[in-house]
């Protein structure tokens, strides 16, 4: 096990960068975060990220000069490499369930909630930087469907996958946090039985207070 500092390469507003931060905060891992590494500024737009990630994406974890990419893999690496509270269950069955949902959240849920919806509010692509309302309207049924699915999967459990904070929570929380901050969030979350309370509990954690800014 090791206790030295890691660097999370990517902008702090990224949901996935925040997921890695949450894992570090939960485990007490010292870290830095940002788009500068070895005095080089890495841009999301100029192609320099391809030096660190084969598809030019963030986050990338830098540790001992080695680079690790893809959020679920980064989080598993941190949990396996560093001391502190475990972010994965003990049994193979439970660990596989966290793995499958971590991957599902990072691919399908991210697509529905972030790529096809939230990013239109954060970085509008309409004429003169206007939000494309037609795109929002088209994406919203899938947002509601996915939220309903997540609500059912969560149920009355204290955490998304059981009794303890796991990597799945770290991946899900930043997405829900951004979504709940939208002006019309009430209509998105209305009718959900479990997710609103879950999100508030997660926001109350010290790790979230340090990251969700």
N, C-alpha and C positions, 0 to 999 in steps of 0.2 A: 504494500500500500504506500501511497505517497501523499504529500500534503502541500506540494508547491503550487504556484499560481498558474492558471490557464488564461488564454486570451480567446474571447468569442469574437470572431470576425464578422461584422455586419452591423447595420444600423439598429439602434436600440428600439426603434418603433416597430421593427419586424416581430410578428407574433412568434415565429420560430426562434428568433434570438431571445425573446423573453422566456420561452419555454426552457431553453438551456440555462438562462439566468436563474429561473425558479429552481431547477435541479441543484445548481451551485449553492443557492441560498439555503435550501433545505438541508444540504449535506455539510454546509459550512466550508465550502471550497473557495479559496481566494481567487478572484478573477478580475480581469479587465474586459471591457467591451467597447467596440467601436470599429471604424473602417480603416484604421491605420495599423500597420504591422511592420516592424523594422524600419520605421520612418518612411514607409511607403503608404500613400493613401490609395485604397482600393475602392474603385467606383462601381456602382451598380450598372452604369451605362456605357463605360468605355472599353469593356472587354477584359479589364485587368483581373476580374474575378476568376477567369478561366485558368489562371495560374494556380488557383487554390481548389477549385471545384470543377470537375469535367463538364458540367453544364452551366457554370457561371452563376450558381445560386448561393444564398446564405441561409443559415450560418455555417461557418467553418470553425472548428475548434483547433487551436494551436497549443500543443503541449509537448515540451521537450523537443521542439523543432519539427515535430510530426503534425500532419494535418488530417483531421477527421471530418467527414461531412455526412449530411442527412441527419435530421434532428433526432429521430428515435435511436439511431446508432450512436450518436454523440451522447445522448442521455444514458444509454446503457453503458457506454465506455466510462463515463464519469462515475456511475454507480459501482461498477466493477473495480475501478482503479483507486478510488478514494475511500477513506474511512468515513464514518458518519452514519446517519440513519439510512436504512435500506430503502430504495425506491422501487424494488422489485420483490415479489413474494418469494417464499422459500420453495414451494413445490413446483415441479415441472408443469403441472396442469395450470396452476394459477399464473405462473410466469408466462406461459403461452397465451393466456387470455389477455394479460396486460400487453404483450407484444402485438397480438393481432389487433387490438383496439388502438394501440399507439400508432400502428401503421395505417389503420383505417381513418383515424382522425387526421393524420398528416397528409393523407391523399384525398379521400372522398369528402370528408367534412370540411377540410380546408378549401377544397374546390367550391363547395356550395356556399359556405359562409364568408370566405375571404376573397378568393380569386374572382368569383362571379358576382359578388355583392358588395362587401365592405370596401374593396379597392375602388369601386366606382364613386364612393363618397370621399375617400381619401385622396384619390388622384383622378378626378373626372376627365373623361376622354372625349367629351362632346365639344362642339364648336365653342371657341373662346373659353375653354375650360369649364363648360357647364356640365352638370350631372346629367347623364342620359337617362331620363325618367322612364323611357320605354324599356331600356335594359334592366333597370331596377324592378319594374313591374313584372317583366318576364322571369327574373331570377327569384322573386319573392316566394312563389309556391314551393320551390325546392328548399328554400331557407326554412319555411314553416314545417315542411315534411321532416327535414333533418333534425330540427329542434324537437319535434315530437318524438322522433326515434331516440334521441339522446335522453330525453326526459323519461321515457319508458325504460331504457337501459339502466339509467341511474337508479330509478326507484327510490326507496327510502334509505339507501345505503349512505353512510357519511361521506364516502369518497366514490369516485366514479367506478372504481373496480375494487370495492370491498371496504375494509375497515381502516386502511392506512393510505396515506398520500403516496401515489405512484407516478411513474413517468407519464401514464395516460392523463392524469390530472394536470401535469405540467404542460402538456401539449394542448389540452382543451381550454384551460382557464384564460389564456390571452385572447383567444377567439371570442369567447363569450363576453369577456370584459369589454372589448371593442364594440361588440354588437349591442350590448346593453347601454352603451353610452350614446347611441343614435337617438335623435330627437323623438323618433316614433317607436322606440324600443318597447314601450308598453304594449302596443298592439302585437308585436312579435312574440312577446313572452306571455301574453294573456292566455289563460287556459292551461299553461304548463304547471304541473303540480309540484315538481321537485327541483328543477333547474334554478329558479330564482333564489331559493334558500341556499342551495348548494353554492352558487356563485358568491353570495354574501359571506358564507362561511369561509370560502377560499380567500376572498378579499381581506378578511380579518386576520389571516395568517401573517406572521412577520415577513415571510418570504415575499408574499404578494405586495405587501406595503412597500417593500424595497424596490420592486420591479415594475408594478403597474402604475406608472407615473405619467 
